[in-house]
Amino acid sequence: MVIATVSIDMRTVDAAGLEIGDGRPPRIMGVLNVSAESPYDPSVFDDPGEAAEYVDSELIDEGADIVDVGLESANKRFDVLTADEEIDRLDTAVEAMASTAGDAVWSIETRYHEVAAEALRRGFDMVNDVCGFADPEMPAVCSSHDAAVVKMASPPDLERPGAIPDVDGIYEALSRNGFTEKTIIDPAFGGWTEEKTLADDRETFRQLREFRGYGRPMLVSINRKNFLREVAGRDTEAALPVSLAATSMAVERGAHVIRTHDVAETRDAALIGAEFARDRYRSTADGIGVEELDVTMPGEATRHLDRLEAAAAIADESVVRVLELSGLDGERIRTLRAATEGTTAAFAPAGSANAETEAETKATATDGSGREPTRGLLVGTPAAIARVHERVRGADAALEAAFDGVVEDGATERSK
């Protein structure tokens, strides 16, 4: 896997003065559609004055930092407009932007470099590329205007935005054709292709931290999406609560921009996610920078190792798992003690904190006095736990079977 090299810290993108990245508030992208095909009627306008009023009252006044203008629906059910047809619709957006009283960054959603260039020339600040640089001229256009650009994971095909189902494919697609200095990544949630299932979207969401491996800000568009609605059995109109729950989780997992039709509510949910996100250590002294990465699973570490072109072997040493074991008798406790010796894993049987000596602790596991602990904690990296698993293999069939599932669950491979 080839990934553009970036510095160790998360890159901050300046979008027309709006800073996007770690250490900044989560940014809210509200949506204005000038496309009759859009499935969300409340955001669709063909009159510039009405569009401007909507932007001021429903987007900017409600807390939107960015206004994202859609010229056509990217839904796979509709025919794809040409660049000229998109440009024909640009007048309404430009007039609405000129008539808006509030202050926001204006983004144009398109797949064509010609449309991006015309929009940026006429006052837009950034680009939301739904085809992820499938148009090879798009990066150069955005760079020449010093414009931030959202790169949505897509195949190299201008007619198939977002048509990638699995996490590995999404990650590879975001790598394709590189990045500009001001690229924001988007893993492309939604039913962009028949092959992409709701389960695929949920798995991508579970692994959202992996996309931090690019060291670039991340946008997610999850507002009232099917993969969330199905969980709660809600239709689109009743799906706001599930969207808000997922928004908080997305921000906690590293999202920097949330694209939404429900601005005020989404802003509040994003702020909650930011408030309770994990604090990570950062420091720079004497030219040495240190940043604690947001890594909770080996797969997330693998992405950062890929980014730095570093040996991936340490991914399984990157996180610590804490397991509580039950059903332990004296013999099994002795087996676990022996299995952890010489490894970085540690085993603490119940009751050992009250033992005055190590000898007494060992005795409780073997003397048959009725004091045998029945539970214990095993702590270690996935690699260390795998080594414990190898050592119990053949010594105790029940322990071996229990560890089979533990080791499989902690594996770095995402093919299962």
URFENMO-V214194 format. One record per residue. N is the residue number from 1. RES is the residue in one letter. PHI is phi as a letter, one per 40 degrees, with the letter a starting at -180 (none if undefined). Layout:
# URFENMO-V214194
n->{N N}
res->{RES RES}
phi->{PHI PHI}
This chain:
# URFENMO-V214194
n->{1 2 3 4 5 6 7 8 9 10 11 12 13 14 15 16 17 18 19 20 21 22 23 24 25 26 27 28 29 30 31 32 33 34 35 36 37 38 39 40 41 42 43 44 45 46 47 48 49 50 51 52 53 54 55 56 57 58 59 60 61 62 63 64 65 66 67 68 69 70 71 72 73 74 75 76 77 78 79 80 81 82 83 84 85 86 87 88 89 90 91 92 93 94 95 96 97 98 99 100 101 102 103 104 105 106 107 108 109 110 111 112 113 114 115 116 117 118 119 120 121 122 123 124 125 126 127 128 129 130 131 132 133 134 135 136 137 138 139 140 141 142 143 144 145 146 147 148 149 150 151 152 153 154 155 156 157 158 159 160 161 162 163 164 165 166 167 168 169 170 171 172 173 174 175 176 177 178 179 180 181 182 183 184 185 186 187 188 189 190 191 192 193 194 195 196 197 198 199 200 201 202 203 204 205 206 207 208 209 210 211 212 213 214 215 216 217 218 219 220 221 222 223 224 225 226 227 228 229 230 231 232 233 234 235 236 237 238 239 240 241 242 243 244 245 246 247 248 249 250 251 252 253 254 255 256 257 258 259 260 261 262 263 264 265 266 267 268 269 270 271 272 273 274 275 276 277 278 279 280 281 282 283 284 285 286 287 288 289 290 291 292 293 294 295 296 297 298 299 300 301 302 303 304 305 306 307 308 309 310 311 312 313 314 315 316 317 318 319 320 321 322 323 324 325 326 327 328 329 330 331 332 333 334 335 336 337 338 339 340 341 342 343 344 345 346 347 348 349 350 351 352 353 354 355 356 357 358 359 360 361 362 363 364 365 366 367 368 369 370 371 372 373 374 375 376 377 378 379 380 381 382 383 384 385 386 387 388 389 390 391 392 393 394 395 396 397 398 399 400 401 402 403 404 405 406 407 408 409 410 411 412 413 414 415 416}
res->{M V I A T V S I D M R T V D A A G L E I G D G R P P R I M G V L N V S A E S P Y D P S V F D D P G E A A E Y V D S E L I D E G A D I V D V G L E S A N K R F D V L T A D E E I D R L D T A V E A M A S T A G D A V W S I E T R Y H E V A A E A L R R G F D M V N D V C G F A D P E M P A V C S S H D A A V V K M A S P P D L E R P G A I P D V D G I Y E A L S R N G F T E K T I I D P A F G G W T E E K T L A D D R E T F R Q L R E F R G Y G R P M L V S I N R K N F L R E V A G R D T E A A L P V S L A A T S M A V E R G A H V I R T H D V A E T R D A A L I G A E F A R D R Y R S T A D G I G V E E L D V T M P G E A T R H L D R L E A A A A I A D E S V V R V L E L S G L D G E R I R T L R A A T E G T T A A F A P A G S A N A E T E A E T K A T A T D G S G R E P T R G L L V G T P A A I A R V H E R V R G A D A A L E A A F D G V V E D G A T E R S K}
phi->{none b b d c b c c c c c c b c b f g c c b i c g b c c c b b c b b b b b c c d c b d d b b a b b d c c c c c c c c c b b c c c h c c b b b c c c a c c c c c b c c c c c c c c c c c c d d c c c c c c c c c c b a c b b b c a b b c c c d c c c c c c h c b a b b c c b f g c c c c c d c c c c c c f b c a c b c c a c c a c b b c g c b c b c c c c c c c c c c g g b c c b c b c b c g c h c c a c c c c c c c c c c c c d b d c c c c c c g b d b b b b b d f c d c c d c d c g b c d c b c d d c c c c c c d c c c c c h c b b b c a c b c c c c d c c c c c c c c b c c c b c b a b a f g b c b b c c c b b b d c c c d c c c c d c f b c c c c d c b c b b b b b b b b g c b d c c c c c c c c c c c g b c c b b b c d g c c c c c b c c c c c c c c b c g c g c c c b b a b b b i c d c c c c c c d c c c d g c a c c c c c c c d c c c c c c c c c b c c}
